[in-house]
Amino acid sequence: MKIKRAIIPAAGLGTRVLPATKAMPKEMLPIVDKPAIQYIVEEAVKSGITDILIIISRGKSIIEDHFDRLPELEAKLEAGGESKKELLNEVIEIAKLANITYIRQQEQKGLGHAVLQAKSFVGNEPFAVLYGDDVIIGDDPCTAQLCRAYEKHGKGVVGIKEVSSEQIHRYSSMKASHMDGNIYKISDMIEKPATGQEFSLFSILGRCVLPPEIFEILERTPYGFGNELQLTDAMREIAIKEGLVGVDFTGKR
Ligand code: UTP
């Protein structure tokens, strides 16, 4: 089954990058000439995604403005004639990238809680999750690599990378056994492992493709690390029961 829908959770408080993110959403911080979230939407589109739900929160409406038309700005650029034509087209194209809708996560209760807000958008099909603050650049879009693995193996897929032994405690740790090439079988996982609890240095970094069953699991998953509803805790149930596929993706994060 082709994956057509994606969600981008972008409702977090961004406390790790304060004070830059006091008023400016982390996802809108620019990288060269574009906000981070535009790279993420472009990656989704290049991966065959047609419908995107961005999960936002108070103070994040400028994300909606960024992907909207701006008639006053367009009129001004149009009046600038040939010299502004390229810029005008670029500004209009941003609004046409994909069919983007928005929902608010009213309280920041974790990534799992953010994903749960997408239940009615997703319906009964597998869907991609692209973390709103993880930009991954590569010739073969990361989400496309994960979608191909889903189509081939018919199981939930997580994008994984090895991190250093000092860093693993800030991420998740995967119980991973090698299958073929850059593909691994994931049979267990833990969020923010304490020293000695790590399964491996493989961690989920920023992308996954999940079956719709994840919502029913999230609804009964207890709040975990940091008193947040952890997506990892819900994915763990699938990993233990039927296994997940880990793709050691190519691309620079
Ligand atoms: P992070 O944990 O990296 O983002 O979540 P954060 O909560 O903003 O981080 P701190 O405060 O610096 O520790 C990964 C993605 O999930 C979103 C974030 O916006 C980010 O894009 N997220 C996180 C939500 O949408 N809702 C939440 O409750 C938590």
Residues whose N, C-alpha, C, O or C-beta is under 5 A from the ligand:
A	BS01	UTP	P9 A10 A11 G12 L13 G14 T15 R16 V17 I55 E107 Q108 K109 G110 L111 A114 Y131 G132 D133
